Amino acid sequence: MAALRDELSLARERMLERDLRARDIRDPRVLAAMQRVPREAFVEPGMERQAYEDAPLPIGEGQTISQPYMVALMAQAAAINEADRVLEVGTGSGYAAAVLAELVARVDSVERHPSLAATASRRLAALGYLHLHVHVGDGSRGWPAGAPFDVIVVAAAAPAVPPALREQLAIGGRLVIPLGGDGGVQRLCRVTRRAADRFDSDDLGGVVFVPLVGEQGWAEAGEGSRG
């Protein structure tokens, strides 16, 4: 067991250097969060030694845990401050939610698969993330009970920015979301709410995500990488 812990610790350090710092992840708080979160706790039993590969791995329900680089990129793009109130759409394994929870005092995360939400909740509680709250629901509609949010991070691609997510942003809030179709061109976008009726958008580059399924997303589910 001690040998495995040492092996995973070295793999985590390699991931930080090779897959994050070498690819322009510079935010020191994000790097520290990625170093602290044990990704091996969020993969399926028997896959621990693959936990720090920069690739998705299966977690059930046809879904996969997101690659570390994308988790770090989205967190960095959101420019998260310690006092921010954060919403994550697409809990998946809970890994990305744990990274966000290392950065702020409260995170709400919405997952449409009840089984994934239950498993993620157990994992996160066992790791001590008691300020992270997982909800089962339609993530395209956000989480109105917790709004407004300073940061919203969406782990699935929408056809357009869901109106509910725009309206749940605080003034000055940042929404990081992939936009585009399943299997087509997708772009990672950051939407900043400058005033009640003014939103600015930045294109952060091409990405590949599963569809955001829901009332304000896509009508049919696709399976793949989230969380």
ABEGO torsion letter per residue (X at the ends): XAAAAAAAAAAAAAAAAAAAAAAGBABAAAAAAAAABBAAAABBBGAAAAAABBBBBBAEGGBBBBBAAAAAAAAAAAGBBAABBBBBBGAEAGAAAAAAAAABABBBBBBABAAAAAAAAAAAAAAGBAABBBBBEBAAAEBAAAOBBABBBBABBBABBBAAAAAABBBGBBBBBBBEBBGBBBBBBBBBBABAABBBBBBAEBBBBBBBBEAABBABBBBEBBX
